Amino acid sequence: MPITSYAHLPRGHRPEAFCPVCLERVFLHLGTRMRHHYAHRPEAECAAARGEGALHLSAKIHIAERLADGGKGLTLRPICARVPEDRTTDRCPPAPLDTWDIAWDDVRMESTFPSLRADVMLFRDGVEVGAIEIYAHHTVDAEKAEKYRRLGLPWIEVPARGVISEAGIGWTVDKPLAVLQDSRHPEPWRCGRHEALHVGMLEHQRSGVHRMAGRVVHIYRSDGGRSKGETRVRATAVYMMERREGGELAEAWLERDDTEGRIGFPMRTRDRDDARRALHAQFAGWVRWMRENQGATVDSPMRWAPPRTLEGWKKSTSFPQRLRWDPHQGSFAAVPNLPASSWPRVPRGDPYVADPVLGLDGCTWTQLHPGKPPVMHAVAGAVWGTLRIQAGRTGAGEETAYLSACVHDGERWRTCDGAPYVATLAPEPAQDWVQLLQEWVRRLAELEPPAVQDGQAAVDVLGALRSGC
């Protein structure tokens, strides 16, 4: 039975499930954040307890079958480890062949060794003599490598695509086996060009300019006319920069990502914590200066975070614009009833706590964009409905609108499956649209959140409303 077929059942009414491999109890995960799946207990040692792709599984089985008859010695060909900064597709020259001097008479897959489990384990007279790890998506980390070292067990890591090629040709024992890592050689092999790049990268880490932390900021300017208030927002990032000398901090400053210009003055210090505190004070001063001297409002919807957190932030919707132009105040402000990104985290026992911005009272508002049709919103309970009217008419006196709904799970809004839904109304659309949206959201709020999240309930309620109009 597909696991999703049990999603409509409430907790306590779902059937018991057991793993066909270890026969232990597994649990049905039917939430809204991840794909529905079965899960073992955290301490389970079952071979099926971890996710595994087809390529990884096929490569593991192929190696085990080729080595099943036993043997002595394997020919290895190291693969160049390259460097992260190298984005070229040039092929590296072949590495010199190496020999793994090991003899075995038995092979087992998913063999459990003290505190770890190997993809393929080689045995001689019932004793473990070597391990082979298969790389498909996750490489052997330092913790697992350290466990192998403490146990005194040699191991190698081979890429799954080096075992079974894209053409479907499998590796044979008489051919060299491609190797990514080898426990006998702690430092991975690199060709001459990449070894030089690696040495330069290490030197840059010791003496060079780096990013310590960063945060996304939005700059709202009010000097271009109120009619374009929605578009005069520049998204950028501000980074805490550092310059190292001999591996030690020597200088720190703030820098904007869009202009690559410095904010404030650099400071010389050896203490990274003092540098962070001083740079944060400079950032706060820059925010005040932008407001008082540049006629701009700076809003930062996040805290200081590691630079890697901001990679790809321009394509992300995790940090939405939180301010809108308020014609009454003549400035940008947080608009009531318009959630920024999510509600504050609340205890699970009390999932619907009034938010200081959104609240939980039923409300309806309209977003107006210059030159575009309005967007209507309505909130009731934990349901937030949105209605977008299509620009242009589909028939005599008719307009088409797209409705979508979100359900709040106690932490953030989740879009219902199956959205958007399409509806068409006859003349006097403005009043009919608002009434339809309000009634639709109100009825959805009376249902259980999981039922609304499924999406079918939203379609049924909309159909019932349309037939009654």
Secondary structure in CASP SS format (residue, H / E / C, confidence):
PFRMAT SS
TARGET T0000
AUTHOR 0000-0000-0000
METHOD secondary structure of the structure
MODEL  1
M C 1.00
P C 1.00
I H 1.00
T H 1.00
S H 1.00
Y H 1.00
A C 1.00
H C 1.00
L C 1.00
P C 1.00
R C 1.00
G C 1.00
H C 1.00
R C 1.00
P C 1.00
E C 1.00
A E 1.00
F E 1.00
C C 1.00
P C 1.00
V C 1.00
C C 1.00
L C 1.00
E C 1.00
R E 1.00
V E 1.00
F E 1.00
L E 1.00
H E 1.00
L C 1.00
G C 1.00
T C 1.00
R C 1.00
M C 1.00
R C 1.00
H C 1.00
H E 1.00
Y E 1.00
A E 1.00
H C 1.00
R C 1.00
P C 1.00
E C 1.00
A C 1.00
E C 1.00
C C 1.00
A C 1.00
A C 1.00
A C 1.00
R C 1.00
G C 1.00
E C 1.00
G C 1.00
A H 1.00
L H 1.00
H H 1.00
L H 1.00
S H 1.00
A H 1.00
K H 1.00
I H 1.00
H H 1.00
I H 1.00
A H 1.00
E H 1.00
R H 1.00
L C 1.00
A C 1.00
D C 1.00
G C 1.00
G E 1.00
K E 1.00
G E 1.00
L E 1.00
T E 1.00
L E 1.00
R E 1.00
P E 1.00
I C 1.00
C C 1.00
A C 1.00
R C 1.00
V C 1.00
P C 1.00
E C 1.00
D C 1.00
R C 1.00
T C 1.00
T C 1.00
D C 1.00
R C 1.00
C C 1.00
P C 1.00
P C 1.00
A C 1.00
P C 1.00
L C 1.00
D E 1.00
T E 1.00
W E 1.00
D E 1.00
I E 1.00
A E 1.00
W E 1.00
D C 1.00
D E 1.00
V E 1.00
R E 1.00
M E 1.00
E E 1.00
S E 1.00
T E 1.00
F E 1.00
P C 1.00
S C 1.00
L E 1.00
R E 1.00
A E 1.00
D E 1.00
V E 1.00
M E 1.00
L E 1.00
F E 1.00
R E 1.00
D C 1.00
G C 1.00
V E 1.00
E E 1.00
V E 1.00
G E 1.00
A E 1.00
I E 1.00
E E 1.00
I E 1.00
Y E 1.00
A C 1.00
H C 1.00
H C 1.00
T C 1.00
V C 1.00
D C 1.00
A H 1.00
E H 1.00
K H 1.00
A H 1.00
E H 1.00
K H 1.00
Y H 1.00
R H 1.00
R H 1.00
L H 1.00
G C 1.00
L C 1.00
P C 1.00
W E 1.00
I E 1.00
E E 1.00
V E 1.00
P E 1.00
A H 1.00
R H 1.00
G H 1.00
V H 1.00
I E 1.00
S C 1.00
E C 1.00
A C 1.00
G C 1.00
I C 1.00
G E 1.00
W C 1.00
T C 1.00
V C 1.00
D C 1.00
K C 1.00
P C 1.00
L E 1.00
A E 1.00
V E 1.00
L C 1.00
Q E 1.00
D E 1.00
S C 1.00
R C 1.00
H E 1.00
P C 1.00
E C 1.00
P C 1.00
W C 1.00
R C 1.00
C C 1.00
G H 1.00
R H 1.00
H H 1.00
E H 1.00
A H 1.00
L H 1.00
H H 1.00
V H 1.00
G H 1.00
M H 1.00
L H 1.00
E H 1.00
H H 1.00
Q H 1.00
R H 1.00
S C 1.00
G C 1.00
V E 1.00
H E 1.00
R E 1.00
M E 1.00
A E 1.00
G E 1.00
R E 1.00
V E 1.00
V E 1.00
H E 1.00
I E 1.00
Y E 1.00
R E 1.00
S C 1.00
D C 1.00
G C 1.00
G C 1.00
R H 1.00
S H 1.00
K H 1.00
G C 1.00
E C 1.00
T C 1.00
R C 1.00
V E 1.00
R E 1.00
A E 1.00
T E 1.00
A E 1.00
V E 1.00
Y E 1.00
M E 1.00
M E 1.00
E E 1.00
R E 1.00
R E 1.00
E E 1.00
G C 1.00
G C 1.00
E E 1.00
L E 1.00
A E 1.00
E E 1.00
A E 1.00
W E 1.00
L E 1.00
E E 1.00
R E 1.00
D C 1.00
D C 1.00
T C 1.00
E C 1.00
G C 1.00
R E 1.00
I E 1.00
G E 1.00
F E 1.00
P E 1.00
M E 1.00
R E 1.00
T C 1.00
R C 1.00
D C 1.00
R H 1.00
D H 1.00
D H 1.00
A H 1.00
R H 1.00
R H 1.00
A H 1.00
L H 1.00
H H 1.00
A H 1.00
Q H 1.00
F H 1.00
A H 1.00
G H 1.00
W H 1.00
V H 1.00
R H 1.00
W H 1.00
M H 1.00
R H 1.00
E H 1.00
N H 1.00
Q C 1.00
G C 1.00
A E 1.00
T E 1.00
V E 1.00
D E 1.00
S C 1.00
P C 1.00
M C 1.00
R C 1.00
W C 1.00
A E 1.00
P C 1.00
P H 1.00
R H 1.00
T H 1.00
L H 1.00
E C 1.00
G C 1.00
W H 1.00
K H 1.00
K H 1.00
S C 1.00
T C 1.00
S C 1.00
F C 1.00
P C 1.00
Q C 1.00
R C 1.00
L C 1.00
R E 1.00
W E 1.00
D E 1.00
P C 1.00
H C 1.00
Q C 1.00
G C 1.00
S E 1.00
F E 1.00
A E 1.00
A C 1.00
V C 1.00
P C 1.00
N C 1.00
L C 1.00
P C 1.00
A C 1.00
S C 1.00
S C 1.00
W C 1.00
P C 1.00
R C 1.00
V C 1.00
P C 1.00
R C 1.00
G C 1.00
D C 1.00
P C 1.00
Y C 1.00
V C 1.00
A C 1.00
D C 1.00
P C 1.00
V C 1.00
L C 1.00
G C 1.00
L C 1.00
D C 1.00
G C 1.00
C E 1.00
T E 1.00
W E 1.00
T E 1.00
Q E 1.00
L C 1.00
H C 1.00
P C 1.00
G C 1.00
K C 1.00
P C 1.00
P C 1.00
V E 1.00
M E 1.00
H E 1.00
A E 1.00
V E 1.00
A E 1.00
G C 1.00
A C 1.00
V E 1.00
W E 1.00
G E 1.00
T E 1.00
L E 1.00
R E 1.00
I E 1.00
Q E 1.00
A E 1.00
G E 1.00
R E 1.00
T E 1.00
G E 1.00
A C 1.00
G C 1.00
E E 1.00
E E 1.00
T E 1.00
A E 1.00
Y E 1.00
L E 1.00
S E 1.00
A E 1.00
C E 1.00
V E 1.00
H E 1.00
D C 1.00
G C 1.00
E C 1.00
R C 1.00
W E 1.00
R E 1.00
T E 1.00
C C 1.00
D C 1.00
G C 1.00
A C 1.00
P C 1.00
Y E 1.00
V E 1.00
A E 1.00
T E 1.00
L E 1.00
A C 1.00
P C 1.00
E C 1.00
P H 1.00
A H 1.00
Q H 1.00
D H 1.00
W H 1.00
V H 1.00
Q H 1.00
L H 1.00
L H 1.00
Q H 1.00
E H 1.00
W H 1.00
V H 1.00
R H 1.00
R H 1.00
L H 1.00
A H 1.00
E C 1.00
L C 1.00
E C 1.00
P H 1.00
P H 1.00
A H 1.00
V H 1.00
Q H 1.00
D H 1.00
G C 1.00
Q H 1.00
A H 1.00
A H 1.00
V H 1.00
D H 1.00
V H 1.00
L H 1.00
G H 1.00
A H 1.00
L H 1.00
R H 1.00
S H 1.00
G H 1.00
C C 1.00
END
